[in-house]
Amino acid sequence: MNTAHADRGARTTTAERPLEGVLVLDFSQFLAGPSCCLRLADLGAEVIKVERPQGGDLSRRLYLADQSFGGDSALFHTINRNKESFAADLKNPADLERVKALIARADVMVHNFRPGVMDRLGLDYATAAGLNPRLIYAAITGYGTEGPWRGKPGQDLLVQAMSGLAWLSGDAAQGPVPMGVSIADLMAGAQLCQGVLALLVRRGRTGKGGRVDVSLFESAIDMQFEQLTAFLNGDGRQPARDAVNNASVYLGAPYGIYPTADGFLALAMAPVDRLGALIGCEPLEAYADPACWFSERARIKSIVAGHLAARPTAHWLGLLEPADIWCAEVFTWPQMLEHEGFAALALTQEIHDAGHGTLRTTRCPIRVDGEVLTAARGAPALGRDTDEILRRFELDHPDPSA
């Protein structure tokens, strides 16, 4: 493993992180690949982001709600914090040789180019493995490397559309409803991270590297395993979304989110008749047969909705939580951030950029040995670390065997 490290910035942990000494080359951009490499960096890996000199990662200019930080999008900074930037034109022979020299020293390389791009650049798996047999070669595509969809753009909304995911949210009278987060990207990044970690463990036993591939589409399908399993073993018909307060195509009433007098209340699985007794809604007490909780869920949910709208959320929580009914207030982000429960988890951190100030963002959700993992160093300016990396790895005259 690589032993040369740049300063990581302030951390809360004092012990060595699990991936200290692991060198990762991140050729990816946008969300899926960078999110994988972000998690590897959170866990201690040294991540060098290899970017084209003209513009770098395209997400540098993908402004999220018109927000920027240091000239780049806030999105870029949230997903690329605690990395270094090495500028290289992969079509330039001299730059390509320097990159190959880095590959020869790396533990992991990650890319999310469309199938065939890395082959044309001379950085395909066979070539990379020839340079470094211990290398973990990790790739994300939109729809895999085979089949008629292989060349389609791997973009999150398009994958949600094609995977059927958009037909699980919203009510029956609505059209398809996408999730409000880039869920396919983030799930693919998490899947790739798992694969990288598994191959690092295998390499620890065998000394050999390997290849791991995931796609956005396969990740979106895997995310629906529960619903698709029910569908594959059912009657072959598309499951119907409920007409009222839909939250699951396969769960009966009262599962859903309901307006109250001053907000909203989420109700998970609960016996409908018992729920009726607890909230003082006599019509619900007649629904004692679990079979009708699905077959008559629209009617039951309409009754629940009408009853809950009469009193504040806190009133219903006071009745239901002591009875161990699964329920929760529906928070807006300001409400969530102000709650002592959120504060107790210390889920945000500040990252810093010389000359541009401070950006507040989320932290790694993983704890290691009871400690949270944070790093104050923000995402790098394009090519900021190129000269230092050239010096550190002696790449002025690259020798892949070094």
C-alpha positions as CSV (number, residue, x, y, z in Angstrom):
1,M,0.0,0.0,0.0
2,N,1.0,3.6,-0.5
3,T,2.8,5.2,2.4
4,A,3.1,8.8,1.2
5,H,0.3,11.1,2.5
6,A,-0.6,14.7,2.3
7,D,-2.1,16.6,5.2
8,R,-5.7,15.5,5.6
9,G,-6.9,18.5,7.7
10,A,-8.4,18.4,11.2
11,R,-10.2,15.2,12.3
12,T,-12.1,14.2,15.4
13,T,-10.4,10.8,15.5
14,T,-7.0,10.4,17.1
15,A,-6.4,6.8,16.1
16,E,-5.4,5.6,12.6
17,R,-8.3,5.2,10.2
18,P,-9.0,1.8,8.7
19,L,-7.8,2.7,5.2
20,E,-4.7,4.6,6.1
21,G,-2.0,3.8,3.6
22,V,-4.5,3.0,0.7
23,L,-4.0,5.2,-2.4
24,V,-7.1,5.7,-4.5
25,L,-7.1,7.3,-8.0
26,D,-10.5,8.9,-8.7
27,F,-11.2,9.4,-12.4
28,S,-14.9,9.8,-11.9
29,Q,-17.2,12.8,-11.9
30,F,-20.7,13.9,-10.9
31,L,-22.0,11.8,-8.0
32,A,-21.8,8.0,-8.1
33,G,-18.0,7.5,-8.4
34,P,-17.1,10.5,-6.4
35,S,-19.4,9.4,-3.6
36,C,-17.6,6.1,-3.4
37,C,-14.3,7.8,-3.3
38,L,-15.5,10.2,-0.7
39,R,-16.4,7.3,1.6
40,L,-13.0,5.7,1.1
41,A,-11.4,9.1,2.0
42,D,-13.6,9.4,5.1
43,L,-12.2,6.0,6.1
44,G,-8.6,7.1,5.7
45,A,-7.6,6.5,2.1
46,E,-5.6,9.1,0.2
47,V,-7.7,10.0,-2.8
48,I,-6.2,11.7,-5.8
49,K,-8.8,13.1,-8.1
50,V,-7.5,12.9,-11.7
51,E,-9.2,15.7,-13.7
52,R,-8.8,17.1,-17.2
53,P,-7.0,20.5,-17.1
54,Q,-9.8,22.2,-19.1
55,G,-12.7,22.5,-16.6
56,G,-12.1,19.4,-14.5
57,D,-15.0,17.4,-13.1
58,L,-18.2,18.6,-14.8
59,S,-20.0,18.9,-11.5
60,R,-17.7,21.9,-10.6
61,R,-20.2,23.9,-12.7
62,L,-23.3,22.0,-11.8
63,Y,-24.8,24.6,-9.4
64,L,-27.1,23.3,-6.8
65,A,-29.9,25.8,-6.1
66,D,-27.6,28.5,-7.6
67,Q,-25.0,28.0,-4.7
68,S,-21.3,28.1,-5.2
69,F,-18.2,27.9,-3.0
70,G,-14.9,29.2,-4.1
71,G,-16.1,29.4,-7.7
72,D,-17.2,25.8,-7.9
73,S,-20.7,24.3,-7.1
74,A,-21.6,23.5,-3.6
75,L,-22.4,20.0,-4.9
76,F,-18.8,19.5,-6.0
77,H,-17.5,20.5,-2.6
78,T,-19.9,18.2,-0.7
79,I,-18.8,15.1,-2.7
80,N,-15.1,15.8,-3.2
81,R,-14.0,17.1,0.2
82,N,-10.7,15.8,1.6
83,K,-9.3,14.8,-1.9
84,E,-6.3,16.1,-3.9
85,S,-6.6,17.2,-7.6
86,F,-4.1,16.1,-10.2
87,A,-4.6,17.7,-13.6
88,A,-3.9,15.5,-16.6
89,D,-5.0,15.3,-20.2
90,L,-5.4,11.6,-20.8
91,K,-5.1,12.2,-24.5
92,N,-1.7,13.7,-24.1
93,P,1.1,11.0,-24.2
94,A,3.2,12.6,-21.5
95,D,0.3,13.1,-19.1
96,L,-0.9,9.6,-19.8
97,E,2.5,8.1,-18.9
98,R,2.4,10.0,-15.6
99,V,-1.0,8.7,-14.9
100,K,0.1,5.2,-15.7
101,A,3.0,5.7,-13.2
102,L,0.4,6.6,-10.6
103,I,-1.6,3.5,-11.4
104,A,1.4,1.4,-10.9
105,R,1.6,2.7,-7.3
106,A,-2.1,2.8,-6.5
107,D,-4.2,0.4,-4.5
108,V,-7.5,1.4,-6.1
109,M,-8.7,3.2,-9.3
110,V,-12.3,4.3,-9.8
111,H,-13.9,5.6,-13.0
112,N,-17.4,6.1,-14.3
113,F,-16.8,6.6,-18.1
114,R,-19.2,5.0,-20.6
115,P,-18.2,1.5,-21.8
116,G,-15.3,1.7,-24.2
117,V,-13.9,5.1,-23.2
118,M,-11.1,3.7,-20.9
119,D,-10.2,1.1,-23.6
120,R,-9.7,3.9,-26.2
121,L,-7.5,5.8,-23.7
122,G,-5.4,2.8,-23.0
123,L,-6.5,2.6,-19.3
124,D,-8.7,-0.5,-19.6
125,Y,-8.6,-3.2,-16.9
126,A,-6.2,-5.5,-18.7
127,T,-3.7,-2.6,-19.2
128,A,-4.0,-1.3,-15.7
129,A,-3.7,-4.8,-14.2
130,G,-0.6,-5.3,-16.3
131,L,0.9,-2.2,-14.8
132,N,-0.1,-3.2,-11.3
133,P,-1.4,-6.8,-10.5
134,R,-2.4,-5.7,-7.0
135,L,-4.7,-3.0,-8.3
136,I,-8.4,-2.9,-7.5
137,Y,-10.1,-1.6,-10.7
138,A,-13.5,-0.2,-9.9
139,A,-16.0,1.0,-12.5
140,I,-19.5,2.4,-12.6
141,T,-21.6,2.5,-15.7
142,G,-25.2,3.5,-16.3
143,Y,-26.5,0.1,-17.5
144,G,-23.6,-2.3,-17.5
145,T,-21.2,-3.2,-20.3
146,E,-23.5,-5.5,-22.4
147,G,-26.8,-5.2,-24.1
148,P,-28.7,-2.5,-26.0
149,W,-28.6,0.1,-23.2
150,R,-24.9,0.1,-22.7
151,G,-24.4,3.4,-24.5
152,K,-27.3,5.3,-22.9
153,P,-26.4,8.2,-20.6
154,G,-26.1,7.0,-17.0
155,Q,-28.1,9.8,-15.3
156,D,-30.0,9.4,-12.1
157,L,-33.4,10.6,-13.2
158,L,-33.3,8.5,-16.4
159,V,-32.4,5.4,-14.4
160,Q,-35.3,6.1,-12.0
161,A,-37.6,6.3,-15.0
162,M,-36.4,3.1,-16.7
163,S,-36.2,1.0,-13.5
164,G,-39.8,1.5,-12.5
165,L,-38.8,3.3,-9.4
166,A,-40.8,6.4,-10.3
167,W,-44.1,4.3,-10.2
168,L,-43.6,3.6,-6.4
169,S,-44.1,7.1,-5.1
170,G,-47.0,9.5,-5.4
171,D,-50.7,8.6,-5.3
172,A,-52.7,6.6,-7.8
173,A,-54.1,9.6,-9.7
174,Q,-50.6,11.0,-10.3
175,G,-48.1,10.1,-13.0
176,P,-44.7,8.7,-12.2
177,V,-43.0,10.6,-9.3
178,P,-39.2,10.6,-9.0
179,M,-37.4,10.6,-5.7
180,G,-36.1,14.0,-4.7
181,V,-32.5,12.8,-4.2
182,S,-30.1,11.2,-6.7
183,I,-30.8,7.8,-5.2
184,A,-29.5,5.6,-8.0
185,D,-26.2,7.5,-8.1
186,L,-25.7,7.3,-4.3
187,M,-26.7,3.6,-4.1
188,A,-24.3,2.7,-6.9
189,G,-21.5,4.6,-5.1
190,A,-22.3,2.7,-1.9
191,Q,-22.4,-0.6,-3.8
192,L,-19.0,0.1,-5.5
193,C,-17.5,1.1,-2.1
194,Q,-18.6,-2.3,-0.7
195,G,-17.0,-4.1,-3.7
196,V,-13.8,-2.2,-3.3
197,L,-13.5,-3.0,0.4
198,A,-14.3,-6.7,-0.3
199,L,-11.5,-6.9,-2.9
200,L,-9.1,-5.2,-0.6
201,V,-9.9,-7.9,2.0
202,R,-9.4,-10.6,-0.7
203,R,-6.1,-9.0,-1.8
204,G,-5.0,-9.2,1.8
205,R,-5.4,-13.0,1.6
206,T,-4.2,-13.6,-1.9
207,G,-2.0,-10.7,-2.8
208,K,-3.9,-10.3,-6.1
209,G,-6.0,-7.3,-7.2
210,G,-9.2,-7.6,-9.2
211,R,-12.1,-5.8,-10.9
212,V,-15.4,-4.7,-9.5
213,D,-18.2,-3.3,-11.6
214,V,-21.6,-1.8,-10.7
215,S,-24.2,0.1,-12.7
216,L,-26.8,2.6,-11.7
217,F,-29.6,0.5,-13.2
218,E,-28.6,-2.7,-11.4
219,S,-28.3,-0.7,-8.1
220,A,-31.8,0.8,-8.7
221,I,-33.2,-2.7,-9.3
222,D,-31.5,-4.1,-6.2
223,M,-32.9,-1.2,-4.1
224,Q,-36.4,-2.5,-5.1
225,F,-35.7,-6.1,-4.1
226,E,-38.6,-6.3,-1.7
227,Q,-41.2,-4.9,-4.1
228,L,-39.9,-6.7,-7.1
229,T,-39.8,-10.1,-5.3
230,A,-43.5,-9.7,-4.5
231,F,-44.1,-8.8,-8.1
232,L,-42.1,-11.6,-9.6
233,N,-44.0,-14.1,-7.5
234,G,-47.4,-12.5,-8.0
235,D,-49.9,-12.3,-10.8
236,G,-47.7,-10.2,-13.1
237,R,-49.6,-7.0,-12.8
238,Q,-48.1,-3.7,-12.0
239,P,-48.8,-3.0,-8.3
240,A,-51.3,-0.2,-7.8
241,R,-50.4,2.9,-5.7
242,D,-53.0,3.8,-3.2
243,A,-55.4,6.6,-4.1
244,V,-55.0,8.2,-0.6
245,N,-51.7,9.0,1.2
246,N,-49.7,6.4,-0.7
247,A,-46.4,5.3,0.9
248,S,-46.0,1.7,-0.2
249,V,-47.6,-0.3,-3.0
250,Y,-47.7,-3.5,-1.0
251,L,-48.5,-2.3,2.6
252,G,-52.0,-1.8,3.9
253,A,-53.5,0.9,5.9
254,P,-52.7,3.0,7.9
255,Y,-49.2,3.1,6.3
256,G,-48.7,6.7,5.1
257,I,-48.3,10.4,6.0
258,Y,-51.3,12.4,7.2
259,P,-52.0,16.1,7.8
260,T,-52.8,17.1,11.3
261,A,-54.1,20.4,12.6
262,D,-50.6,21.9,12.6
263,G,-48.4,19.7,10.5
264,F,-48.0,16.1,9.5
265,L,-47.9,12.7,11.1
266,A,-46.3,9.5,9.7
267,L,-47.9,6.2,10.6
268,A,-46.2,2.9,9.9
269,M,-47.7,-0.6,10.3
270,A,-50.3,-0.8,13.1
271,P,-53.5,-2.8,13.8
272,V,-56.3,-0.6,12.5
273,D,-58.8,-1.5,15.1
274,R,-56.3,-0.8,17.9
275,L,-55.3,2.5,16.3
276,G,-59.0,3.5,16.2
277,A,-59.4,2.7,19.9
278,L,-56.2,4.7,20.8
279,I,-57.2,7.9,18.9
280,G,-60.9,7.7,19.7
281,C,-62.0,7.0,16.1
282,E,-64.9,4.4,16.5
283,P,-65.3,3.7,12.7
284,L,-61.8,2.3,12.6
285,E,-62.5,-0.2,15.4
286,A,-64.7,-2.2,13.0
287,Y,-61.6,-3.1,10.9
288,A,-60.3,-6.0,13.0
289,D,-59.5,-8.3,10.0
290,P,-56.0,-7.8,8.7
291,A,-57.1,-8.8,5.2
292,C,-59.2,-5.7,4.8
293,W,-56.3,-3.4,5.8
294,F,-55.1,-3.8,2.3
295,S,-58.2,-4.5,0.3
296,E,-60.0,-1.5,1.8
297,R,-56.9,0.7,2.5
298,A,-58.2,3.8,0.6
299,R,-61.4,3.9,2.7
300,I,-59.5,3.3,5.9
301,K,-56.9,5.9,5.1
302,S,-59.6,8.4,4.3
303,I,-61.1,7.8,7.8
304,V,-57.7,8.1,9.5
305,A,-57.0,11.3,7.5
306,G,-60.2,13.0,8.4
307,H,-59.8,12.2,12.1
308,L,-56.1,13.2,12.5
309,A,-56.7,16.6,10.8
310,A,-58.7,17.7,13.9
311,R,-55.9,17.8,16.4
312,P,-52.2,18.9,16.5
313,T,-49.4,16.4,15.9
314,A,-48.2,16.5,19.5
315,H,-51.6,15.4,20.7
316,W,-51.5,12.3,18.5
317,L,-47.9,11.5,19.4
318,G,-48.8,11.7,23.1
319,L,-51.5,9.0,22.5
320,L,-49.6,6.7,20.1
321,E,-46.0,6.7,21.2
322,P,-46.7,5.4,24.8
323,A,-48.7,2.6,23.2
324,D,-45.7,1.6,21.0
325,I,-47.5,2.6,17.8
326,W,-44.8,3.4,15.1
327,C,-45.3,7.0,14.3
328,A,-43.3,10.2,13.9
329,E,-43.7,13.9,13.3
330,V,-42.8,14.9,9.7
331,F,-40.0,17.5,10.0
332,T,-39.0,20.2,7.6
333,W,-35.2,20.7,7.4
334,P,-35.3,23.8,9.7
335,Q,-37.3,21.8,12.3
336,M,-35.0,18.8,12.0
337,L,-31.9,21.0,12.5
338,E,-33.3,22.7,15.5
339,H,-34.2,19.4,17.3
340,E,-32.0,18.2,20.2
341,G,-32.1,14.7,18.7
342,F,-30.3,16.0,15.6
343,A,-27.8,18.0,17.6
344,A,-27.0,14.9,19.7
345,L,-25.8,13.1,16.6
346,A,-23.4,15.9,15.5
347,L,-24.2,15.1,11.9
348,T,-22.7,18.3,10.3
349,Q,-19.2,19.6,9.9
350,E,-17.4,22.5,8.5
351,I,-14.9,22.3,5.6
352,H,-12.5,25.1,4.8
353,D,-11.1,26.5,1.6
354,A,-8.2,28.9,1.7
355,G,-9.3,32.3,0.6
356,H,-13.0,31.3,0.2
357,G,-14.2,30.7,3.8
358,T,-16.2,27.9,5.3
359,L,-18.9,25.6,4.0
360,R,-21.1,23.6,6.4
361,T,-22.0,20.2,5.1
362,T,-22.8,16.7,6.4
363,R,-20.2,14.2,7.8
364,C,-19.5,10.6,7.2
365,P,-22.3,8.5,8.8
366,I,-19.9,5.8,9.9
367,R,-18.3,5.7,13.4
368,V,-15.1,3.8,13.9
369,D,-14.2,2.6,17.4
370,G,-16.9,4.9,18.7
371,E,-15.6,8.0,17.0
372,V,-17.1,10.1,14.2
373,L,-15.1,10.6,11.1
374,T,-14.7,14.2,9.9
375,A,-12.1,16.2,7.9
376,A,-11.9,19.9,7.6
377,R,-10.1,20.0,4.3
378,G,-12.5,21.0,1.5
379,A,-12.5,19.9,-2.1
380,P,-9.5,20.9,-4.1
381,A,-9.1,23.6,-6.7
382,L,-8.6,22.1,-10.2
383,G,-5.0,20.9,-10.4
384,R,-4.1,22.3,-7.0
385,D,-1.9,19.3,-6.1
386,T,-0.4,18.4,-9.4
387,D,3.1,19.8,-8.8
388,E,3.2,18.3,-5.3
389,I,2.1,14.9,-6.6
390,L,4.6,15.0,-9.4
391,R,7.3,15.6,-6.8
392,R,6.1,13.1,-4.2
393,F,5.8,10.3,-6.7
394,E,8.8,11.4,-8.8
395,L,6.7,11.6,-12.0
396,D,8.9,14.0,-13.9
397,H,10.4,10.9,-15.5
398,P,7.8,8.3,-14.8
399,D,9.0,4.7,-14.4
400,P,6.0,2.4,-14.0
401,S,8.2,-0.3,-12.4
402,A,9.2,2.1,-9.6
